[in-house]
Amino acid sequence: MFIWYAMTLLWTMNIKYTLIYLFYILLGLSIVSFSIFWMSSKKLYAGIFRVLSITFIVHIVVCLLEIFTPFRLPTSPYSNYAFLFRRQTIDIESIAPEIGRFMEIVPTGFHGNPNNLAVAMAITLPYFLFLKNNGIVKFFGIIAILLIVISTGSKGSFLAILAGLIYYVFMRSKLYFTIIGIVVISSFTSISMNIEKLRNSDNPRIAEIGQTAEALSLYLFSDYEESGGGSISKRQLLIRNGLDALWETWGLGVGGGASKAVQEQNQSTITSMHNFWIEILVEGGVIFFFLFVIWYVSLIIKLNSIFRHSCSDFFRYHAASLTVSLIIFSVGCISASTAIYFLPMWLMFGLAISLIMLYKTEKKKLNHKFDIEIDN
């Protein structure tokens, strides 16, 4: 990835943006490399995972404080101190009272952005879903994450969680989980039957979730001119600008980070692509895009295989959680402005690759031990 994006310096639309992009990739690959280096045994993997778990639990607590109390991290755009961190402050008092009242409880957490926060929370959900021995932590973790995602109003992350839950039931295809699956599907059916009530909710966050199906339909099947001028039409226009630029490069790509330059040329007020898959396609080109997708799918297949074939609770838990996390992220990343500097994504990649390599090492040791016993 780094080598290819470095090569795009030869034809990029904006060298400055590509150099910044390469810096982000280098930081991300450093996280992955350190993960592989340090997680060289199950004990070390579990230790580092424990530290990450504590960090994410603190993150969840911070988000709940933002929802239920006046507490705000200073990096939040809804904080009066955001300007100290060169972040644009949103003046809630200048917004209509009925809207501003609910914006005061929109969580942003460590990300300073509700959409990025929603994706981070969504990919954390599987680690609670697959917990076995701590029912209280599992229950409150799942409820807290769903509450946070709904409070952000992120339709993309809500859809991502739904996709993850469906695959979770598929992975745990026993009678007990089949019953759970029926209950989950019935619940969503009930929600869809009362979707009009959700749309007309006094809470804008719930109303946005109620518009998820309609938004998805507009996003996939309508032209940006038909989408009403809202966030959906803006995202569609960003994608159209990017794909037009990709066509002009004969599929080679506009260069790392240069999709921002494409939007600037089209005088768009928003310059981030707001769809990570399209961002990779437009900037990296058609060939790199397909290679990246193949690599991403291969991670899911390998982790799913570990879950299916391993007898170790350690490997089964982490492989299952990462499999569903990757599936959730593949959908949820379309709601984030960009994921190239999204720390949880790189941590997820690092954990996934480390676990696959660790499993291969453990398997070789077991096979070698078995061969010795046979010889003896």
N, C-alpha and C positions, 0 to 999 in steps of 0.2 A: 504493500500500500504506500509506504513512504517513498520507495524508489519510483513508483509510477507517478505519484503526485509531484515528485521532484523533477521528473522528466517533463511534466506539463509546463514547467517554467519556460520551455522553448517556444510554446505557442499560447500561453495564457493571455487572457484579455487584460489582466492586471497583476503585475509581478508582486506588488506590495501585498495584495490580498492572498496570493498563493504562498508567499513566505510566511505570513501569519498562520495560514492553514497548516503548513508544514510544521510549524512550531507546536500547534495543538496536537497534530498527529504524533509528533515526537514525544510529547508529554504522555499521551495516551498509551503509546507503545512501551514507554518506560514503565508505566503502571503494570501493563501486562507482563513485561519481562521480569520485573521485580517479583510479581506474584508467582511466576513459574520458578524463579530462583529460590524464593523463601519457602514456598509450599512443597518441599521435597519429601515430606512424609505426612501420614495421616494426622499425627500429633501436631505438627507445625500448621497444617491446613486448618485443623480445628481451632488452634489458638488464634490465628489471624481472623478466622471467621467469627470467633467470639468477640474480638475487638470491633469488627465491622457491625456485628449484631447490636452491641451496646450503643454504637454511634447511631444506628438507624432507630433504635428505641428512643434515644434522646431526641432524634429528629421528629419522631411521631408525637412525643410529648410537647415539643415546641409548637408543632402544628395545631394540636388540640388547644393549647393556650391561646394561640392566635384566633381560633374559632370562638372560644367560650369566654375569653377575657380581653381587656384592652391591650394586652401585651403584643408588641411587635418587635421583631429583630430590626436593627437600624438599616440593614440592607434591603428591607422590604420597600417596594415602591409606595406602599401605603403608610410608611413611617415618615415622620417629620424630619428625620435625620438622614434620609436616603441621599441627599445632595452631597453629604460628606464622603460618600463612596462613588461619586460621579454617576449616580443613578437618577433617572427622571422621577420626580415625586408627583404622585397623583393627588390632586387637591380634591378630597372627598366632599368638602363643604361647597364646592362649586357645582357639584353634580346634584341632580334632582334628589330630594330627600328619600323618596321611596327606593331609589337605586343605591344611593350612598349608604343607606342604613345596612344593606346587605354586603356592600363592598368592604365595610369595616370588619367583617368576619371572614373574608376570603384569605385563606392561608397561603403563604409563599415559602415558608420554611427556610432552609439553607440555600435555596436556589434563587430566591428573589423574584420568582416568576411562577404563577399558579399552574401553567401548562407543564412546565418542566417538573414541578413538584408532583403533579398528578402522575406523570410517567414514572418517576422515581418510586412513588408509593405503589403503583400498580405492579412493578416488577419485583417488589418486596413481598407482595401478597402470597406467592406460592410457598415461601418459607414458613408461613403460618399454616397454610393449608395442609402441608405434609407433616406437621408436628404430630407426634404420637403420644408422648408421655406427659404433656402439660396442657390439659384441656382448657384451663382458665386463660393462660397466655394465648393459646390458639384462638379462643373465642373473642377475647378483647382485641387481639391484634387484627383479626379479620374485620371486626366492626369498626375499629378506629380507622383502618385504611379505606374502607368503603365510605365512611363519613368524610374523610379528608378529600377523597376524589370527588365526591358529590359536591362538597363545599367549594371546590375550585371551578365547578361547572364545565370541566373538560369532557366534551362528548367523545373525543377520540380515545381517551383513557378509559372511559366507561365501556366503550365497545371492546377495547383491548382486554379488559377484565372479563367481559362476557365470553370472549374467545378463549381466554385462559381457563375459565371455569368449565367450559364445554370439553376442552381437551383434558382437563383434570379428571373429569368423570370418565372419559374414555380410557385414561391411563389406569384408573382404579376400577376397572370394569368387573366388579363383583356385585352380587345382589344388593348389598348394603349401599354401595355407591350408585347403583342403578336407580334405587329408590330416591337417593339424594338428587340425582340428575333429573328425575321426573319432577321432584318438588321444585328444583331450580327453574326448569323450563316452564312449569306451571305458573311459577311466580312471575316470570318475565312475560308470559302470556297474559296474566292478569293485569300486569302493568301496561302492556300494549293496549288492552281493552279499555283501560282507563287513562289512556295517553292524553286525552283532551283535558282531563282534570290536572294532569301534571303540567301541561303547557300553560294553563291558566292559573297556575299557582302564584301566590303573592310573593313567593321567594324566587328571585330571578335565577338562582343556581339550580333549583329544582325544575323550573320552567325550561332551562337550557337542556337538562338531561331529558326532559320530556320531548324535546325536539330532535333527539338523536337520530331516530329512524328517518325523519324528514330531511335532516341535514345530510345524512349519508346518501340518500337518494339524489339530492341536489348535487352533492360533491361528485358522484359517479356518473350521473346520467344527464345532467343539464349543462348548458353553456353558461359561462360566467355572467353573460348579460342577462340570463334568465333567473339568476340566483338571488336577486333582490338587493344587491349592493352591500350585503353584510359580510361577515368574516369568510363565509363559504365562497362567495364570488371573488373576494380578494385573493384567497388561496388559489382558486382556479386560474385567476389572471397571472399570478406569480408562476404557476406551473406552465401556463401557455407561453409566457415570455421565455422561460428556461428551455422548453422543448424547441421553440423556434430558433433559439441560439444554438442548440445542439445540432439541429438540422443544418444550419449554416456551416458547422464545422465537420460535416459529413460523418457525424457520430463519434468523432475523436474526443469531444469534450471541450469545454471552455477554459479548463484549468482549475486547479484546486482553489476553492474560496471565491472564484471569479463569478459565480452566479450572482453575487452581490453587485458586481459591476454591470451584469446584464440588467438587473432591476433598476439600477441607477440610470442606465442608458434609456430605459423605457419610462423614466421619470416616475417610478413607483415610490410612494411614501414609505412602503415596507420593503426592505432589501433582503431579509432572510427568506430562504425558500419555503420554510414551514412544511416541509415533507422530506425527511431524511433520505428516503429511497430515490426520489426524484433529484435531490441534491447530488447524490452519488452519480446518478445517470448523467445529469447535465454537466457536472464538473469533471468526472473521471472518464466519461465516454461509455459507449455501449459494451465494449469488450470487458473493461474493468468492472462495470456494473454486474454483468453476468458471472464473472469470476467471484465477486464479492457475495452475490446471492448463493452461488454454489457452496462457497465456504461456510456461509451462515447456516444453510440447510444441513450441511455435513455435521456441524456442531450439534444441531438438534438431534439428528439421527444417531450420532455416537453416544450422546448423553442418554437418549431414550433406550439405546441398546444396553448401556450400563445398568440402568434401572431395571430392565427386563431380566438380565442374566446374572447380575451380582447377587451373592448371598449375604453381603455385608450391609447392615443397616446404615452404616456411614455412607457408603457409596450410593445406596438406593435413595436415601433422603436428599443428598446434595444433587445427584443426577436428575432426580424427578423435579426438584425445585428449579434448577437451572433450565431444564427443558421447557417448563411452563413459562418461566421468566422470559426466555428468548422468544417464545410465541407471543406473549403479551407485548414485549417491546417491539416486535415486528409490526404490530398494529398501532401501538401507542406512540411510536416515534413520529407519526405523521402529524401529531398535534403540537409537538415541540417546534420552536423556531428553527433550531438546528441541534444535532446531537454530537457534533464533532468535538465540542468541549464539555460534553455531558459526562461528568465523572462516574455516575453509576453504570453507564454503558461500558466504559473501559474496565471497571471493577468486575462487571458481569463476564466480560470476555476473559479477563485474567483468571477468574474463578473456574470458568468452564474449561479453558485450555489446561490449566493446572490439574483439574480433576481427571480429565481424560488421560493426561500423561502419567499421573499418579496411579491410575487404574491399570494402565499398561504395564507399569513397573511392578506393581503388586502381582499382576497376573503372571508375569514372567518368573517372579520369585516362586510363586506357587507351582508353576509348571516345572521349574528346575528342581524344587524340593520333591515333587511327585516322581520325576525321572530318577532321582537318586534313590528314593524308596523302592522303585521298581527294580533298579539295578541291584540293590542290596538283597 
